[in-house]
Amino acid sequence: MSDLYFEDFTVGRQFQTASVTVTEAVILDFARRFDPQPFHVDVEAARHTPFGGLIASGIHTLALTFRLFLDTQAVAACSLGSPGLDEVRWLSPVRPGDTLRVIAEVSAARPSTSKPDRGIVTVAYRTLNQHEQVVMTLKSHQLLLRRPT
């Protein structure tokens, strides 16, 4: 799949990722470094929060989502980065032992009006756990190279 370009990202096209299981150790390591709130870094304190136990940082879930998508190699040949994200929603906590996967669907695509070698696509992401429960959604705008002539 690593030979895709802007033209291959048609509205409605879906990309499904492999899965990853989130361990307590990984949750703690990420949160201690980047989001040290009690319900992310302290197992005992987390029990006394509205979450009733340790949960992954939403930023961690976001990072895992992008890593899973990048591992599909869908944008390996054509990515020029992203100008931004919209509508990030954390819908359900990610807990130790959860297994996540991602469905990414192209919701819009248009050639650049100022740079003919590229286009921009909007991708709607849904991150699901092992129970098929959606734990996070977001829209990402991705700058992609057009197929070389």
C-alpha positions in Angstrom: 0.0 0.0 0.0 3.1 2.3 0.2 2.7 3.5 -3.4 -0.5 5.5 -2.9 -0.8 9.2 -3.8 -3.5 11.9 -3.5 -5.5 10.5 -6.4 -5.9 7.2 -4.5 -7.6 8.9 -1.6 -11.2 9.0 -2.9 -14.1 10.0 -0.7 -15.4 6.9 1.1 -12.2 4.9 0.9 -11.4 3.2 4.2 -8.2 2.1 5.8 -8.3 -0.4 8.6 -5.3 -0.9 10.9 -3.8 -3.7 12.8 -4.4 -3.6 16.6 -2.4 -2.8 19.6 -2.9 -3.8 23.2 -2.3 -1.0 25.7 -0.6 -2.2 28.9 -0.5 -0.5 32.3 3.2 0.0 32.0 2.9 1.8 28.7 0.0 4.0 30.0 2.1 4.9 33.1 5.3 5.6 31.1 3.5 7.9 28.6 1.5 9.8 31.3 4.5 10.3 33.5 6.3 12.0 30.6 3.5 13.9 29.0 0.3 14.0 31.0 0.9 13.4 34.7 -2.6 13.6 36.0 -3.5 11.2 38.9 -5.9 9.1 36.9 -3.1 8.5 34.4 -0.1 8.0 36.7 -1.2 6.7 40.0 -3.1 3.3 40.1 -4.3 3.8 43.7 -5.4 7.5 43.3 -7.1 6.6 40.0 -9.4 4.2 41.9 -10.9 7.2 43.7 -11.7 9.2 40.6 -14.9 9.1 38.5 -13.0 6.7 36.2 -12.7 4.1 38.9 -9.2 3.1 37.8 -6.2 3.9 35.7 -6.9 5.3 32.2 -4.7 6.3 29.3 -4.2 9.9 28.4 -6.3 11.1 25.6 -3.2 12.4 23.9 -1.7 8.9 24.2 -4.8 7.5 22.5 -4.4 10.1 19.8 -0.7 9.2 19.3 -1.5 5.5 19.1 -4.2 6.2 16.5 -1.8 8.0 14.2 0.9 5.3 14.7 -1.6 2.6 13.8 -2.6 4.5 10.7 1.0 5.3 9.7 1.8 1.6 10.0 -0.6 0.8 7.2 1.9 2.6 4.9 -1.1 4.4 3.2 0.7 7.8 3.2 4.3 6.5 3.1 5.0 7.8 -0.4 2.9 10.9 -0.3 2.6 12.6 3.1 3.5 16.2 3.4 2.3 16.5 6.9 -0.9 17.9 8.3 -2.1 21.5 8.8 -4.4 20.5 11.7 -7.0 18.4 13.4 -10.7 19.0 14.0 -13.4 17.6 16.2 -11.2 15.4 18.5 -13.5 13.6 20.9 -12.6 11.1 23.6 -15.8 9.1 24.0 -14.7 6.3 26.4 -11.7 5.8 28.6 -8.9 3.5 27.4 -7.8 1.1 30.2 -5.0 -1.3 30.7 -5.5 -4.4 28.6 -7.7 -2.6 26.0 -6.9 -3.5 22.4 -7.3 -0.7 20.0 -7.7 -0.6 16.2 -8.5 2.3 13.8 -10.8 2.8 10.9 -9.8 5.8 8.8 -12.2 7.0 6.1 -11.6 9.7 3.5 -14.4 12.2 3.9 -13.2 15.0 1.5 -10.4 15.4 -1.1 -9.5 18.4 -3.2 -6.5 19.3 -5.3 -4.5 22.4 -4.1 -5.4 25.6 -5.9 -1.9 27.1 -5.3 0.4 24.1 -5.5 -0.4 21.7 -8.4 1.9 18.9 -7.0 -0.4 18.2 -4.1 -3.9 17.9 -2.6 -5.5 17.9 0.7 -7.7 15.1 2.1 -9.8 15.0 5.2 -9.8 11.7 7.0 -12.3 10.8 9.7 -10.8 8.5 12.3 -12.6 6.1 14.6 -10.5 4.3 17.2 -12.3 1.2 18.6 -11.5 -1.1 21.5 -11.8 -4.9 21.6 -15.6 -4.6 22.3 -16.1 -2.5 19.0 -16.8 0.5 21.2 -15.6 3.8 19.7 -13.2 5.4 22.2 -12.1 8.3 20.1 -13.0 10.2 16.9 -11.3 13.0 15.0 -10.9 14.6 11.6 -7.4 15.1 10.3 -6.4 17.2 7.3 -3.6 15.6 5.4 -1.4 17.2 2.7 -0.6 14.6 0.1 1.6 14.6 -3.0 -0.1 14.0 -6.3 1.1 11.0 -8.4 4.3 12.0 -10.3 3.9 12.3 -14.0 
